[in-house]
Structures are given as structure tokens and as C-alpha cells.
Amino acid sequence: MEARDTKVEPDLQPIRTLKDVDMICHLWQQYTNVALLPLANTSVTVRREMSIFNNQTLSRVEGGANSMLQRVADGMSWKEASNAVSDNLMLHSNNCMANDSAGEAKKE
């Protein structure tokens, strides 16, 4: 990623992967809170150890995701990043305007 041409559009595949990682972390937290921790209600020690393991695991996953995101950000120049944000804002603005005018046409 470090040795790439700055005139070429950056590869955003890692960001798509981060969305999946975020979903997995969310599901893991939900599963732990709904299924696992209630099973350990009778033992404070087991519950504490499960919580510690859960927090350490999630910290490692989040650390890896942060590292990947940092490498993607380092691979992009600030000009590319600002252009990408501007393009996305312009596209969103145009879509909102198109949706508003379509909604007004349906009302009439």
C-alpha cells in the first residue's frame, strides 16, 4: 500500500472489510450479553473471567481494525481524501435534491 501511484484511485476494499469486522464485533457482544453472561450469573468469578476474556478479545480485534484503517488513511493523500469526501457530499446532495423533487411531484 505504501508504494503506489498517488494519481490512481485508492483501494477502498479494506474499508468494506472493516464493515464486516464491525458487524462481527457487534454480534459477538450481543451473543455474549444475551447468551453467555446469563449462564454465569451464579458464579461471580466465572462471570468476571468471561468479561475479561471478552474485553481482551474485542480489544485485539478493534486494534487490528484500527491498524488497517490507519494504513488505508496513510496510503491516501489528504487531497485524495478531501476530493473523495467532496464527491460523496455532492452525490448525496444531488440525491437528496432529486428525492425532494420526486416527492413534490407525487404530491401534486
FIROPA-323343 format. One line per 10 residues: number of its first residue (from 0); their letters; for each residue x, y, z of C-alpha. Coordinates in steps of 0.001 Angstrom, whole numbers, plus 500000, padded with zeros to 6 digits. Layout:
% residues N
NUM	a	X,Y,Z; ...
***
This chain:
% residues 108
0	meardtkvep	500000,500000,500000; 502929,502343,500693; 504378,502061,497172; 501525,503165,494946; 500874,505912,492452; 499037,508822,494083; 497258,509597,490804; 495417,506273,490895; 492214,505983,492886; 492946,504345,496265
10	dlqpirtlkd	491819,500809,497009; 488930,501007,499462; 488406,497244,499822; 489853,497255,503372; 487152,499728,504411; 484477,497344,503134; 486139,494600,505190; 486020,496845,508257; 482236,496982,507931; 482145,493188,508233
20	vdmichlwqq	484530,493290,511195; 482292,495838,512909; 479252,493624,512359; 481084,490586,513764; 482133,492546,516874; 478578,493741,517375; 477180,490224,517029; 479827,488860,519417; 478879,491459,522046; 475184,490694,521614
30	ytnvallpla	475792,486935,521907; 477938,487373,524997; 475422,489613,526741; 472338,487614,525790; 473548,484008,525892; 476820,483578,527763; 476816,486010,530678; 473371,484966,531948; 474702,481397,532220; 477434,482641,534542
40	ntsvtvrrem	475138,484529,536928; 475654,482008,539706; 479430,482429,539810; 480925,485887,540144; 484405,484559,539366; 483353,482877,536109; 481381,485949,535067; 484380,488199,535766; 486743,485909,533809; 484306,485789,530883
50	sifnnqtlsr	484064,489575,530865; 487844,489936,530938; 488246,487453,528068; 485513,489201,526079; 487073,492646,526586; 490563,491412,525635; 489266,489686,522507; 487324,492723,521353; 490302,494985,522071; 492544,492830,519858
60	veggansmlq	490004,492840,517020; 489437,496595,517314; 493203,497174,517427; 493632,495243,514188; 490786,497171,512576; 492285,500488,513713; 495669,499471,512335; 494136,498580,508972; 492206,501847,508830; 495352,503806,509676
70	rvadgmswke	497254,502103,506841; 494434,502940,504418; 494453,506560,505590; 498253,506739,505310; 498026,505354,501773; 495737,508164,500697; 496959,511695,500309; 494918,514414,502000; 493981,515780,498608; 492535,512429,497565
80	asnavsdnlm	490689,512111,500856; 489183,515588,500620; 488219,515036,496973; 486550,511738,497868; 484619,513395,500697; 483613,516305,498463; 482465,513942,495718; 480417,511895,498188; 478832,515021,499675; 477992,516322,496208
90	lhsnncmand	476464,512971,495208; 474460,512828,498453; 473272,516402,497966; 472183,515663,494390; 470353,512514,495511; 468561,514413,498274; 467505,517130,495833; 466280,514513,493356; 464316,512728,496079; 462769,516006,497265
100	sageakke	461665,516967,493765; 460288,513478,493168; 458340,513692,496434; 456896,517074,495473; 455876,515746,492050; 453995,512860,493720; 452138,515307,495984; 450833,517262,493005
***
